Amino acid sequence: MLRDGKIWIANNINNEPVYLNPSMANRHGLIAGATGTGKTITLKVLAESFSDMGVPVFLADVKGDLAGMCESGVDSEDMQKRIQKFGLAEAGFTFDKYPTTLFDIFGKNGIPLRTTISEMGPVLLARILDLNDLQSDILAITFKIADDNNLLLEDTKDLKAMLNYISENNKELAAEYGNISKVSISAIMRAVVAMEMAGGEEFFGEPAINIMDFIQRDQNGRGMINILDSQSLISNGALYSIFLLYLMAELFETLPEVGDLEKPKLVFFFDEAHLLFNGASKALMEKIEQVIKLIRSKGVGIYFVTQNPRDIPDAVLAQLGNKVQHGLRAYSPAEQKAVKAAAQSYRENPDFDTQEAILALGTGEAVISMLGEDGIPEMVQKCCVLPPRSKMGSIDDATREKEIKNNFLYTKYATAIDNDSAYEFLQRMGLEAQAAAEQQAAEEAAAKEAEAEAKKKAKQEEAEAKKAANSKKKAVKSVTTTVGGTVGREVGKAVGKNFGKFGKTLGGNVGASLGRGILNTLFRLN
């Protein structure tokens, strides 16, 4: 709730208001406490106040009870007691609904929220896939090869097609990119398939979210409350945390430097924040720390919501200036030590023992320390958090569907688009190579067939020529035999007539034989 241009969060034990200075809101913050101590109420009060101030908000709805912000709160006896306790009626408190945009990576409980493989990048994607160092390096090489060949990696089928291409051509690629193990490629492929089964197939694709769509206001100038339904997403902690980190990184890279503003451009609430840091690699931790440290100058405030402050690494925790600590429970020496460490992170108040106060806090109570206008943490105070103005709890399916389909972003992101990217390019390249190979094989077959046909034709011509020559030879032989025999017989008869009838007959036969012999010799037919 706004009061005197500040965010009124709670009242201290003296019933004095405790404020968050808008000019210090981009110095980040922490909302911590055990389950059931009131973290969600604090988150809602802050989100509503930022919206009233015209500051858009992005938050994750892990339990499904934040979507109720699109409806007005419901009066009750308990609410009346709280309104009277804080003097809210005199301050102008009314129940109200807030402008909300419901998102869901899986597209079931909100507008589909997507990004592309290329925009996610190899470092964050390796974290989602739970790759080891070698596999992470090969994934980075995969992105490099895609970039060098101007191939877009939009969805998981693009990534799988690229991995298959590299596996099939690893020897040719080794000269430029180093040895690429087929075993490692196979391991990455299995991880990609597992990610698809966990919902990654819906998450990666086009149209990718435009980060500027989160920074919207309604017609009354109130900031849009962007709610990511994470009830199903939270089951995949890596995908949940890395996606939110990706959004923060995109904000950091997209927004211009603005320095210190009177109020933030956008406030980002990261629920179940411990999931971001569990098992994070050194490279990922460096990226997280960089974003947290530098995004403040882009006008973005980040608030981590978690059960225990020790869930947040010290390097990140040191950047969180605005702190709300709800009750913690300590039943073991380790837990008591954690509570002591949490208490020591606050500026001490001589009126009470912070450690004891944290252990004794009831639901809706907290110890709070905000940054003053000079940027110095204020003295910790024991407080009671104000109630929210919107509905506490979830919404029914009909209301949810109405909120989704009436939103101007629904038509922009509802339908997935399969653009021409790496998968299609590599598929065409494979078909072209196959067609070229088939054409070459057909040409070689045709050449062999033509060669065989030519040999067959040559043999036929040779046989026909030989046959013709034989026929000619026989004809000439027949003619020469006949002519030679006739001529020789007549000559023989003429010579042999001098020897009587027998001599004539003998002479004719001898002459015929000699005639045939002479002609055959002349025509070289013998």
Disulfide bonds with the S-S distance in Angstrom:
none
